Amino acid sequence: MNKNVNGKTELGAFIESSLVECFYRIFRVDVNTGEFEIYKDNGLFDDDELRAIPDIYAYMQKLINDKIIFPEYTTICRRFTNPEYVRKSVFSGDKRIVQSYKARTTKGIQWVTFTIIIGHDCSPENPSVLFTWREADSDAMTLLDTLPTISTLYDKLLRINLTNNTYEPVIVDSDEKEQLVGGVINMYEWWAGYSQSGNVASEDMGAFSTLSKTGSLQKRFAEDPTPVNFRYRRKVDGEYRWAQLELSPSVEYSEENQVMLLSLRDVHEDYTEQLRRRQELLDTMNRDALTSLYNRLKFKEDLAELGGKSSSNNFTCLYIDVNGLHELNNLLGHQKGDDMLCSVADTLKKYFPDDRVYRIGGDEFVALSTKLSKSEVEHAVEKVRRDLRRDNYEISVGIENGACGGNAEKIVGAAEVAMRNDKENYYKHNGDRRRKRQMNEELEQMLVEKHDSERFLEAIAHQFSGVYLVDHVSDTHRHIYASDRFSELLEETEERFSAAMRLYVERHVKPEYHERFDDILDYDKLNQKFDENGSVQFTYQKTDGSWRNVRILEADRQESARPETIWIFEEDKA
């Protein structure tokens, strides 16, 4: 192979001359002193005054100050004004350092790629490198064109090198520019200082601290080169806001040179809304739809939590069962039953505002109090009973606390046993008759006022043998509910109510009760009884041995000028 006079091969000389042609300008720089000499300059940059500056770092700062470098790229270029950053980057083992930006030239505005080329023998003892400028290629220009858009999505983009512990800012928000382009070079030290200065919420320090552990990230990505993602709260303008951080390998990544891209964006509004919806959904799952109290699922979770604590017996359990819900649903309809349950729930919330109150079954309620003693709970329960009795509602109650010994489940179990005993005592002394009498009075009132007859028919009419509105003048009726057997009798008597009733008595009622019916089927005598007693009621036995109750009430005369009565026939189960 032929050699030229300088000892270089012709091919080597050709390659060198071709490479030089690619650059607008080439400076040879001593990174220790900052001194530089111009190796090539094609005059593209009108900066004669700048070239008189003997220090390359001051020269780079002047490019920024005079806006030869466009302002939106000053942040990422300012690191080249920092001697400590440049020296550490040059001596870290990289072969080149590249940054593209938009600049003003003698030919107008152009995209420029600035590169520091580092020789294989470069060292602190031989600190010579080349600072070069050339026209940016299409890929670099495309990337730079997208940066303004990317900057609206991210608060921070950093190119970091885990191997040599350095970082380069690509995008940083205004509050952190000076910190990132200043004298702090050690990446791990910067992360640690940032978090320990109160910039990260104390609750999120665990996740964030993984960034400041030297070597831990290197090992992690060597074993698993998939991105790391986590959210944390960082301080912005004096308040903590949620941010999403992602650390992922760049296209340059290798096990020997772990180059990463760190991105950070504010997600506060979206994430707080997500947390709110999640809590709302969780709360809905834990709530009883009818009463809005906590449900059985939540009760079990809270009881398990109490059972897991050493002080699990330090609470008082109130166990409640509502008396008469089944009868109320059957006689007056499920809406009345729902009204009763809601009334009980509202009253419990009123007197136990600081405690967890649950509806754990159809008519069963529980309150767990960690603040009230057993005597204080008993005192509150008396107020609950008092308020509910105003609406003719009764409850059975059991109360127990840690004094009974045992764990949380045993305390609740003891309260339930006490409630069962109270319920048994209630029915023993008050019986079904008292509650039934109260419901009959409500039924009578509803019928007299003719409220919701369709709902009545739908919900409770099947509990009766017959319910009829009888016109005394015409001896006709309007039935709310009529049995098939009595309907046949009405057809036989051409819909005359008294005649149908006489056939019913003759065929289906034992003879000793016929006289009672004679008195009520004489409408004049019946009106006299209303004047004396306000209503008529008696019990009779049918020929099949079953017993029936009949109640006769005056209807609301405001509805009609004609005299009308309500006849109610009901099976007697007493």
WOURNOR-V446345 format. One record per residue. N is the residue number from 1. RES is the residue in three letters. OMEGA is omega in radians with two decimals (* if undefined). D_CENTER is the distance of its C-alpha to the mean C-alpha in whole Angstrom. Layout:
N,RES,OMEGA,D_CENTER
N,RES,OMEGA,D_CENTER
//
This chain:
1,MET,-3.10,77
2,ASN,3.08,79
3,LYS,3.06,78
4,ASN,-3.03,78
5,VAL,3.14,80
6,ASN,3.11,77
7,GLY,-3.13,76
8,LYS,3.05,73
9,THR,3.10,73
10,GLU,3.13,73
11,LEU,-3.14,70
12,GLY,3.13,68
13,ALA,3.13,70
14,PHE,-3.13,69
15,ILE,-3.11,65
16,GLU,-3.12,65
17,SER,3.13,66
18,SER,3.14,64
19,LEU,-3.14,61
20,VAL,-3.13,62
21,GLU,-3.10,63
22,CYS,-2.99,59
23,PHE,3.01,58
24,TYR,-3.09,59
25,ARG,3.13,60
26,ILE,3.06,60
27,PHE,2.96,60
28,ARG,-2.96,61
29,VAL,2.95,59
30,ASP,-3.02,60
31,VAL,3.09,56
32,ASN,-3.08,57
33,THR,-3.07,59
34,GLY,3.13,58
35,GLU,3.14,61
36,PHE,3.03,62
37,GLU,-3.07,64
38,ILE,3.13,64
39,TYR,3.10,65
40,LYS,3.05,64
41,ASP,-3.12,63
42,ASN,3.07,64
43,GLY,-3.13,63
44,LEU,3.13,60
45,PHE,3.13,59
46,ASP,-3.04,61
47,ASP,-3.13,60
48,ASP,3.14,64
49,GLU,-3.10,63
50,LEU,-3.09,60
51,ARG,3.08,62
52,ALA,3.12,64
53,ILE,-3.04,61
54,PRO,-3.02,62
55,ASP,-3.10,59
56,ILE,-3.11,56
57,TYR,3.06,53
58,ALA,3.10,55
59,TYR,3.14,56
60,MET,3.11,52
61,GLN,3.14,51
62,LYS,3.05,53
63,LEU,3.12,52
64,ILE,-3.08,49
65,ASN,-3.11,50
66,ASP,3.06,53
67,LYS,2.96,50
68,ILE,2.95,52
69,ILE,-3.10,48
70,PHE,-3.04,46
71,PRO,-3.08,43
72,GLU,3.13,40
73,TYR,-3.12,42
74,THR,-3.12,43
75,THR,-3.08,40
76,ILE,3.12,40
77,CYS,-3.05,44
78,ARG,-3.13,44
79,ARG,3.12,44
80,PHE,3.01,48
81,THR,-3.06,49
82,ASN,-3.09,48
83,PRO,-3.10,51
84,GLU,3.13,49
85,TYR,-3.09,46
86,VAL,-3.11,49
87,ARG,-3.12,51
88,LYS,3.13,48
89,SER,-3.10,47
90,VAL,-3.06,51
91,PHE,-3.09,51
92,SER,-3.13,48
93,GLY,3.08,50
94,ASP,3.12,49
95,LYS,3.08,51
96,ARG,3.10,50
97,ILE,-2.98,47
98,VAL,2.99,46
99,GLN,3.07,45
100,SER,-3.14,45
101,TYR,3.11,45
102,LYS,-3.06,46
103,ALA,3.05,50
104,ARG,-3.12,53
105,THR,3.12,56
106,THR,3.09,59
107,LYS,-3.13,58
108,GLY,-3.12,55
109,ILE,-3.12,52
110,GLN,2.98,51
111,TRP,-3.07,49
112,VAL,3.01,50
113,THR,3.12,49
114,PHE,-3.10,50
115,THR,2.95,51
116,ILE,-3.13,52
117,ILE,-3.00,54
118,ILE,3.14,55
119,GLY,-3.09,58
120,HIS,-3.11,58
121,ASP,-3.13,60
122,CYS,-3.12,58
123,SER,3.08,58
124,PRO,3.11,58
125,GLU,3.12,61
126,ASN,-2.91,62
127,PRO,-3.06,59
128,SER,3.09,60
129,VAL,3.08,57
130,LEU,2.96,57
131,PHE,-3.06,55
132,THR,3.07,55
133,TRP,3.09,54
134,ARG,3.09,54
135,GLU,-3.13,53
136,ALA,3.09,49
137,ASP,-3.04,49
138,SER,3.13,47
139,ASP,3.13,44
140,ALA,3.14,44
141,MET,3.10,44
142,THR,3.13,41
143,LEU,-3.11,39
144,LEU,3.09,40
145,ASP,-3.12,40
146,THR,-3.09,36
147,LEU,3.11,35
148,PRO,3.10,35
149,THR,3.12,32
150,ILE,-3.10,30
151,SER,3.08,31
152,THR,-3.14,28
153,LEU,-3.04,26
154,TYR,3.02,26
155,ASP,-3.09,27
156,LYS,2.95,29
157,LEU,3.13,31
158,LEU,2.96,33
159,ARG,-3.04,36
160,ILE,-3.14,36
161,ASN,-3.12,39
162,LEU,-3.08,38
163,THR,-3.10,41
164,ASN,3.00,43
165,ASN,3.10,40
166,THR,3.08,40
167,TYR,3.05,38
168,GLU,3.10,39
169,PRO,3.03,36
170,VAL,3.03,36
171,ILE,3.02,33
172,VAL,3.11,32
173,ASP,-2.98,31
174,SER,-3.08,33
175,ASP,-3.03,32
176,GLU,-3.09,33
177,LYS,-3.05,36
178,GLU,-3.14,38
179,GLN,-3.03,37
180,LEU,-3.11,37
181,VAL,3.14,40
182,GLY,-3.01,42
183,GLY,-3.11,44
184,VAL,-3.08,41
185,ILE,-3.09,42
186,ASN,-3.03,40
187,MET,-3.10,37
188,TYR,3.13,36
189,GLU,3.13,37
190,TRP,3.12,35
191,TRP,-3.12,32
192,ALA,3.14,33
193,GLY,3.14,34
194,TYR,-3.08,31
195,SER,-3.09,28
196,GLN,3.12,31
197,SER,3.10,31
198,GLY,3.13,28
199,ASN,3.13,27
200,VAL,3.14,24
201,ALA,-3.06,21
202,SER,-3.14,23
203,GLU,-3.07,19
204,ASP,-3.10,20
205,MET,-3.12,23
206,GLY,-3.13,23
207,ALA,-3.07,22
208,PHE,-3.06,24
209,SER,3.12,27
210,THR,-3.14,28
211,LEU,-3.02,29
212,SER,3.12,32
213,LYS,-3.09,33
214,THR,3.08,37
215,GLY,-3.08,37
216,SER,3.11,34
217,LEU,3.10,33
218,GLN,-3.12,36
219,LYS,-3.09,36
220,ARG,-3.09,33
221,PHE,3.05,34
222,ALA,3.14,37
223,GLU,-3.06,35
224,ASP,-3.07,32
225,PRO,3.06,33
226,THR,-3.06,29
227,PRO,3.01,27
228,VAL,3.13,25
229,ASN,2.95,21
230,PHE,3.08,19
231,ARG,3.04,17
232,TYR,3.13,18
233,ARG,3.14,18
234,ARG,-3.07,22
235,LYS,3.09,24
236,VAL,-3.13,25
237,ASP,3.03,27
238,GLY,3.12,26
239,GLU,-3.12,22
240,TYR,3.13,20
241,ARG,3.12,18
242,TRP,3.09,16
243,ALA,3.10,19
244,GLN,-3.13,19
245,LEU,3.06,22
246,GLU,3.09,24
247,LEU,-3.06,28
248,SER,3.12,30
249,PRO,3.08,33
250,SER,3.12,35
251,VAL,-3.14,38
252,GLU,-2.98,41
253,TYR,2.96,39
254,SER,3.14,41
255,GLU,-3.14,42
256,GLU,-3.10,44
257,ASN,-3.00,43
258,GLN,3.12,39
259,VAL,-3.05,38
260,MET,3.01,34
261,LEU,3.10,32
262,LEU,3.09,29
263,SER,-3.13,27
264,LEU,3.08,24
265,ARG,3.12,22
266,ASP,3.13,20
267,VAL,-2.96,16
268,HIS,-3.08,15
269,GLU,-3.11,14
270,ASP,-3.06,13
271,TYR,3.10,11
272,THR,3.06,9
273,GLU,3.09,8
274,GLN,3.10,7
275,LEU,3.14,5
276,ARG,-3.14,4
277,ARG,3.12,4
278,ARG,3.12,2
279,GLN,3.12,2
280,GLU,3.11,4
281,LEU,3.13,5
282,LEU,3.14,6
283,ASP,3.11,7
284,THR,3.11,9
285,MET,-3.08,10
286,ASN,-3.06,12
287,ARG,3.00,13
288,ASP,-3.02,17
289,ALA,-3.08,17
290,LEU,-2.98,20
291,THR,-3.06,20
292,SER,3.00,16
293,LEU,3.01,17
294,TYR,-3.07,16
295,ASN,-3.08,17
296,ARG,3.11,19
297,LEU,3.13,17
298,LYS,3.11,15
299,PHE,3.14,19
300,LYS,3.13,20
301,GLU,-3.12,17
302,ASP,3.12,18
303,LEU,3.09,22
304,ALA,3.11,22
305,GLU,3.09,21
306,LEU,-3.13,23
307,GLY,-3.13,26
308,GLY,-3.12,25
309,LYS,3.11,26
310,SER,-3.14,30
311,SER,-3.02,29
312,SER,3.14,28
313,ASN,-3.10,31
314,ASN,3.07,30
315,PHE,3.11,28
316,THR,-3.12,29
317,CYS,3.03,28
318,LEU,-3.11,29
319,TYR,-3.03,29
320,ILE,2.98,30
321,ASP,-3.12,32
322,VAL,-3.11,32
323,ASN,2.98,36
324,GLY,-3.12,37
325,LEU,-3.11,34
326,HIS,-3.13,36
327,GLU,-3.14,39
328,LEU,3.09,37
329,ASN,-3.08,35
330,ASN,-3.04,39
331,LEU,-3.02,41
332,LEU,3.09,39
333,GLY,-3.06,36
334,HIS,3.10,32
335,GLN,3.09,31
336,LYS,3.08,33
337,GLY,3.10,31
338,ASP,3.12,28
339,ASP,3.13,29
340,MET,-3.13,30
341,LEU,3.13,27
342,CYS,3.11,25
343,SER,3.10,28
344,VAL,-3.13,28
345,ALA,-3.12,24
346,ASP,-3.14,25
347,THR,3.09,28
348,LEU,3.10,26
349,LYS,-3.12,23
350,LYS,-3.04,26
351,TYR,3.05,28
352,PHE,-3.02,25
353,PRO,-3.06,23
354,ASP,-3.07,22
355,ASP,3.08,22
356,ARG,3.14,19
357,VAL,-3.02,21
358,TYR,2.85,20
359,ARG,-3.00,22
360,ILE,3.11,23
361,GLY,-3.11,25
362,GLY,-3.11,27
363,ASP,-3.10,29
364,GLU,-3.13,28
365,PHE,3.09,25
366,VAL,2.98,25
367,ALA,3.08,24
368,LEU,-3.09,24
369,SER,3.06,25
370,THR,-3.08,26
371,LYS,-3.06,27
372,LEU,3.05,30
373,SER,3.14,33
374,LYS,-3.14,34
375,SER,3.10,37
376,GLU,3.07,34
377,VAL,3.11,32
378,GLU,3.13,35
379,HIS,3.12,36
380,ALA,-3.13,33
381,VAL,3.10,33
382,GLU,3.09,37
383,LYS,3.09,35
384,VAL,3.12,33
385,ARG,-3.09,36
386,ARG,-3.11,37
387,ASP,-3.10,35
388,LEU,-3.14,34
389,ARG,3.06,38
390,ARG,3.10,38
391,ASP,-3.13,37
392,ASN,3.07,39
393,TYR,3.12,36
394,GLU,3.11,37
395,ILE,2.98,35
396,SER,-2.94,36
397,VAL,2.96,34
398,GLY,-3.09,34
399,ILE,3.09,34
400,GLU,3.05,34
401,ASN,-3.03,33
402,GLY,-3.13,34
403,ALA,3.14,37
404,CYS,-3.12,38
405,GLY,3.11,37
406,GLY,-3.09,35
407,ASN,-3.06,31
408,ALA,-3.11,28
409,GLU,3.12,29
410,LYS,3.10,33
411,ILE,3.11,32
412,VAL,3.12,29
413,GLY,3.12,32
414,ALA,3.10,35
415,ALA,3.13,33
416,GLU,3.10,33
417,VAL,3.12,37
418,ALA,3.11,37
419,MET,3.14,35
420,ARG,3.11,38
421,ASN,3.13,41
422,ASP,3.14,40
423,LYS,3.12,39
424,GLU,3.12,42
425,ASN,3.13,44
426,TYR,-3.10,43
427,TYR,3.11,44
428,LYS,-3.06,47
429,HIS,-3.11,48
430,ASN,3.04,47
431,GLY,3.08,47
432,ASP,-3.03,45
433,ARG,-3.12,48
434,ARG,-3.14,46
435,ARG,3.14,43
436,LYS,3.11,45
437,ARG,3.11,47
438,GLN,-3.12,44
439,MET,3.08,43
440,ASN,3.10,46
441,GLU,3.10,46
442,GLU,3.11,43
443,LEU,3.14,44
444,GLU,-3.12,48
445,GLN,-3.13,46
446,MET,3.13,44
447,LEU,-3.11,47
448,VAL,-3.13,49
449,GLU,3.11,47
450,LYS,3.13,46
451,HIS,2.96,43
452,ASP,-3.09,40
453,SER,3.13,43
454,GLU,3.11,42
455,ARG,3.12,38
456,PHE,-3.13,41
457,LEU,-3.07,43
458,GLU,-2.97,40
459,ALA,-2.94,38
460,ILE,-3.04,41
461,ALA,-3.10,45
462,HIS,3.10,45
463,GLN,-3.03,45
464,PHE,3.05,49
465,SER,3.12,52
466,GLY,3.07,53
467,VAL,-3.01,52
468,TYR,2.96,54
469,LEU,-2.97,55
470,VAL,3.06,59
471,ASP,-3.06,61
472,HIS,-3.07,64
473,VAL,-3.08,66
474,SER,-3.10,66
475,ASP,3.08,65
476,THR,-3.10,62
477,HIS,2.91,58
478,ARG,-3.04,55
479,HIS,2.95,53
480,ILE,3.04,49
481,TYR,-3.13,50
482,ALA,3.09,53
483,SER,3.13,54
484,ASP,-3.11,56
485,ARG,-3.11,59
486,PHE,3.09,59
487,SER,3.10,58
488,GLU,3.12,62
489,LEU,3.12,64
490,LEU,3.10,63
491,GLU,3.13,64
492,GLU,-3.04,67
493,THR,3.10,68
494,GLU,3.03,67
495,GLU,3.06,64
496,ARG,-2.97,65
497,PHE,-3.07,63
498,SER,3.14,66
499,ALA,3.09,68
500,ALA,3.12,65
501,MET,-3.14,64
502,ARG,3.07,68
503,LEU,3.12,68
504,TYR,-3.12,65
505,VAL,-3.10,66
506,GLU,-3.02,69
507,ARG,-2.94,68
508,HIS,-3.10,65
509,VAL,3.13,65
510,LYS,-3.02,68
511,PRO,-3.07,71
512,GLU,3.14,71
513,TYR,-3.09,68
514,HIS,-3.11,69
515,GLU,3.13,71
516,ARG,-3.13,67
517,PHE,3.10,66
518,ASP,-3.12,70
519,ASP,-3.07,69
520,ILE,3.12,65
521,LEU,2.93,67
522,ASP,-2.99,69
523,TYR,3.10,67
524,ASP,3.11,70
525,LYS,-3.14,69
526,LEU,3.13,65
527,ASN,3.09,65
528,GLN,3.13,67
529,LYS,3.08,65
530,PHE,-3.14,62
531,ASP,-3.10,64
532,GLU,-2.98,65
533,ASN,-3.13,61
534,GLY,3.09,59
535,SER,3.12,58
536,VAL,-3.14,60
537,GLN,2.99,58
538,PHE,-3.14,60
539,THR,3.13,59
540,TYR,-3.13,62
541,GLN,3.12,62
542,LYS,-3.12,63
543,THR,3.10,65
544,ASP,3.10,63
545,GLY,3.14,62
546,SER,-3.12,59
547,TRP,3.11,58
548,ARG,2.96,57
549,ASN,3.00,56
550,VAL,3.08,57
551,ARG,3.13,55
552,ILE,-3.06,57
553,LEU,3.01,55
554,GLU,3.09,56
555,ALA,3.11,54
556,ASP,-3.05,53
557,ARG,3.08,56
558,GLN,-3.13,54
559,GLU,-3.06,53
560,SER,3.10,57
561,ALA,-3.10,60
562,ARG,3.11,61
563,PRO,-3.10,61
564,GLU,-3.14,59
565,THR,3.12,57
566,ILE,-3.14,54
567,TRP,-3.09,55
568,ILE,3.10,53
569,PHE,-3.05,54
570,GLU,3.07,52
571,GLU,-3.14,52
572,ASP,-3.11,53
573,LYS,-3.08,51
574,ALA,*,52
//
